[in-house]
């Protein structure tokens, strides 16, 4: 009668874990990026612990403020590099390697059945591989660095089923926004969302990563897709260790069940300033944009860049358009396939793999009253500039909008 989450926490805690139990669990892999490792290491030092519990199970990618934008940032990053060397932590991915939530799967850390904790809220991305991935604060991460353990309240689970085939120009991002718009930003608070149905099975691994990445945007503790042949194929040649896939029992208990039909779904857009302020693109009044941004841990993967390039090929963008691949691996493959050339010829600016304008910290910031259509996961006020407006959409919709200068369905190009 167990859900995927209950089974993972049972293994990790050595108990028969059920929803709402409090457990002390062994963490399989722990991640902090340049933005959160600074605080985590500070707390780790304050604890007085001299050595991390296991340097092979700690991963530190630099992705948020990279390349360093100020003297202060550079000094903080230098300190973390020196700490990593002193601790013997080899799983360090410096600037340009990519976004943490893309790098971990690529490097074989996101494995079915594992408990993966990141000092970043979008660590739920790893659920695309059948793992329990979740985010924690920097002080909690310091505790993990020190002991390899953390206490958890085992979440209740909800079951989300999507059936049917996504139409042309409709993508995983559109389905994800539809789900969040229906459940709301608090609709799955501290729940584990398990995704099922023919639509989910039809998604690529990249599409599943988009879906699980945004589980936090409806309040979920984790988003999980049961692993299948697509998962195992992606993991071939990448895995760090043996893994055991975990599946829910047929009589597993879910506190809520939701059903979605993919057939007939049109491109979706999340309007300012909330991720659940979602409308079908046909419902929007004409909306001019000043910037388009294609990238992030939500939609900076190869198939996302391909979708954008298919729209922009042979055309010229009408507004400034930023494209940032999610990782070096993706950047290289997109270059080999001619995708980067197509995007550059269309007038896009291509940046260093990393988070870029998503956090609005050091590049791609929009001015007061400017509008950006973005493939990111958040559109909160001040996210990309204190007075701007951010609309969320798929890479195809963002590319189509870049061509026309206003929010446009890719079906209209």
N, C-alpha and C positions, 0 to 999 in steps of 0.2 A: 504493500500500500504506500510506497514511497515515491516522491517526486525526484527529479534529477538532483535538485539542491540538497534534499534530505540524504540522498545516497552519498554525495560528495562530502558533506559535513560529517556523516557517520564514519567514513574512512579517515578523514582528516583529524577527527577528534577521538577516534577509538571508542565511540559510544554509539548507541542506537539513537541517532539524532532525529527529532521530529520538529515540525514547524513550531515556532515560539519557544523552543528550548534555548537555553544559554549554554554555549560550549566554548572550551578552549581548543582551538584547532591549530594543527601544524600547517604552515603556509608552504606551498610548493615553490612558488616563485614570487619575489617582491620587486617592484619597480618604482623608481622615483626619477623624474626628469630634472632638467636644470632649474626649473622654477620651484620645485618642491624638495629636491634633495638638499638644498641649502638649509631649509628649516628642519628637515629630518635629521641631518647630520649635526646641526646645532643642538637639537634635543638629545641625540645620541651621546654627544660629548657631555652634556649636562648630567646624563644618567651615570656617567663614570665608567661605562663599559669600554674596555680597551679594544676588543676585537669583535667583529660581526660574527653572527652564529654560523654562517656558511657563505663564503664569498662567491661560490659557484652558483648560488641561487638568488643573487641580487643583480639586477639589471639597471643600468643608468644610461639613458639616452639624453643627449642635449638637443632640444628641438624647439623650445618656446621662444627664447630670445637669442636666436642664432642667425648669422654670426653676431657676436656681442655688439650691443648698440651704444654702450657707455663705458667709461672707465670702471664704474661700480660693478656693472654686470661682468665685465672681463675679470675683475679681481675675485668676485664670488665664484665664477666658473673655474678660475685657476685654483682656488682653495679646494673645490670638489675634486678636481683632477688629482691633486696631491693626496687628498684623503683616500681616494680610490686606489692609488698606487701603494700607499702605506698599508691598506687593508687587504691588498692582494686580490682586489675585485677586477676580473678580466673582462666581464661583460659590460664594457663601456663603449658607447657609440657616440662619437663626437659629431660636431656640426657637419651637416650635409648628409648624414647617414639616413636621417628620416625621422618621422613622427613616432613617438614611443609605441602607439597602438598599431602601427604598421610594422615597426621593426621587430617587436616581440613575436608575432606570428611568422614573419620571414625567417627569423633566426631560430625557430623551433621551440620557443618557450610556451606558446599557447597550445596546450594539448588536452584532448578529451579527458574528462574526469578529474582534472587538476583544480586546486584552489589557488588562484592567482590574484594577488592584491597589489594595486597600484596607488600611488599617491597622486591620483588624478581621477576625477569623477567619471571619465569616459573609459575607464578600465573594464567596464561591462562589455566592451568590444570583443573580448576574448571568449565570450559565450558563443560566438559564431562557430567555435570549434568544439562545442560541447563541454567547455570548462565552466567553472563558476568564477567569473571575473568581476571584481568589484573595487570601488575606490574608497580610500580612507584618508584621514588627515595626516599631516606631517608628524605629529607626536605619536600617533598610532604606528606609523611606519618606522619611527625610531625604536619602538618596542619590538617590532618584527626584526629589524636589523640586529637587535640585541639578543633576542631569544628564539626567533623563528616561529613564534606563536602569537596569537591574538584571540581575544574573546569575540564571539559573534552571537547574535540572536538569529537562529535559523529562520529564514523568511518563509512566510506562507507563499504559495505559488498560485499564479493565474495561468490559464491556458488560452492562447490566442491562435485561432485557426483562420487561415486565408486560403480560399479555394478559387481555382480558375487561372487563366493565363493573362498576364499583363499585356496590354496592347502595344502597338508601335508607339515609340516616343514616351512610353510610361515605364518607370524604373523602380528599383527597390526604394529609392528615396521618396518617391511619390506614395508608395504603399506605407512606408514608415510614417510620413507626415499624416496620412489619412488615419492611421491607428492612433497617433498622438492627439490629433484633433478630435477624435471620438472619445478617447478615455480622459483627456485633459492632463494638465501638468502634474496633478496630484492623484490621478486615477489608479496608479499602481504603486503608491508610496510604500516603501520597504517590502515590496513583493518581488518574487522572482518570476519573470515572465517567460514561459516556455512557448515556442512558436511551432506550429504544426500546419499541415495541409499541403495540397498540391502546389500552391503558389510558392510556399517556402521551399519545398523540395526542388522547384524549378529555378530558384535563385542560384546564381554563382556563389562561390565562397566570398567574393568581394561584396556582392549584394547582401549576403547574410551579415557581413561585418557592418555594413551601413545600418541594417536593421537593429542589431544588438548595440551598436555604438550609441544610438539615440534612446535606448531603453530608459536611461537616467532622466530623459526629458519628460517622461510621464511619472517620474518618481521612483522607478524600479530600482531595487538593489542589484539586480542582475537581469540580463536578457540571454536566453539560451536556446540554441537550435540543436536538436539531437544530431550527433555526428552520423554521416553516411559515406557512401563511396566518394563523393566530391571532397569531403573533408579529408579522407584518408589519402586520396590522390594528391591533394595540395601538400600534405605533410610528408610525403615520400622524399627522403633525402634531406629533410630539415630537422627532424626530431632530435631533441637533446637526450631523451631517455625513453624507456618503454612506457606505454600508457595503456589504460584500460577504459574503453568507452563506457559511459553510464547512461542508462535509459530509464525513464519512468515506468513504474508498474502500470498495468492496464487499469487497476482500481485505485490509482493514486488520487489523492484528494486535492482539488483546486477550489479556492475560495470564490473565484468568478471564472466564467468562460465567455469569450467574445468571438464573434464570427464575422469575417469580412469576405466580400466578393471582389475578386480582381477584375473580372470581366466588366468592361465599360468604365473602369476607373480612368479619369483624365489626369493630366499633370496637376500636381498640388503645389500650393505656395503657402508658406507660413508668413503672415504679415506682422509688422511691428506691433507691439514690442514683446510678444509672447510666442513661444514655439507652438502652443496649441491653438493659436489664432489662424487656423488653416482654412483655406478656401480652394475650391476647384478653380483652375486658371480662367475658365469661362465666366466665373462670377466676379472677376476683378474688373474695375473700371480702368481705363488707360492710365498707366503709371510710368512716368519717365524715370530713367535711372542715370546715374553719373558714373557708376563703376560696376563691373562684374568680377566676381572672384570664384575661381574654380580650383579646388584643392581641399585640404584638411584631412583629418583622420576619418571623416565621414565619407568624403567623395574625392579623394586625390589618387585613386588607384588607376591601374592601366585602363580598365574598361571605361572609367569615367573620362579619362583624357581622350580615349577613342571616340566616345559619344560626342564630346565637345568638338573634336577635330572633324567628325563627319558633318557637323552643322556648319563649321567655319571654312571648310575646304574651298579654296577659290574665291573667298569673300573677304571683306574688310570690316573690322569691328567699328562701331560708331561711337563707342565710349572706351575709356581706359579699361583694359581687361587684364587681370592678373591670373596667372596659372602657376600653381606650385605643386609639383608631384609629391606624393606622400613619403617617398623614400628614394634613395639612390638607385636601388634595384629597379624601381618603376621608371625612374628618369632614364636610366640606361636602355631599358627595353622600349620605352616610348621613342627614344632617339633612334634606335635600330629600325623601328617600324616606320619612321618618317613622320610620326605624330607631332613631335616637337617642331619639326620644320614647317608643317602645315599650320600650327598655332602661331609660330613666329611670323610667317608670311601673311597671316590674317591680321597682324598688328598686335597680338597679345604680348605681354611681358612675362617671361618665364623666370621664376625665382628658385633659390636654393631650397632643396627639400626640407620641410619643417612646417611649423604651425602657421607662420606668416600672419596675415591680417586677422585670423580667427580670433585671437585674443586682443587685437588692437593695441598691442604694446609698443611696437617699434616700426611697423611698416604697413602700408596700405590703409592707413586711417582715413576716414572720410570726414569732410568738413561739416559744419552746422548746416542742417537742412538738406544735405546731400543724401542720395539714395543708392544703396548697393544691393545687388542681387547676389547671393552667396550660396555656395554648396555646403556651408558649415552646419553646425548643429545647434547654434544659439543665435538669437536675434534680440537679446535684451538691450534695453536702452543703455547707451554708453559702451556697448560691447566693441564697437569698431570706430569709436569717436564719440565724444560726449553729446553731440547734437544731431547725429545722423540717424538714418532709418535703414534697417536691414531686413530684407526679404529672403527667406530660405527656399531653395528649389533644387531640382536635379541639375547635373552638369549640362544636359541637353537644353533644359529650359534657360539656364544661365547663359549658354552660348547663343541661343536664339535671341535672347534679350540683348546681348552684347551687339548683335548685328543691327537690330532695329532701334536701339536706344530706349526702348520701353519694355516692360515685362511682356514676353511673347511666348506663345506655345510653340514648341519645336515642330508641331504638326503644321504650323502656318508658314514655315520656311521652305 
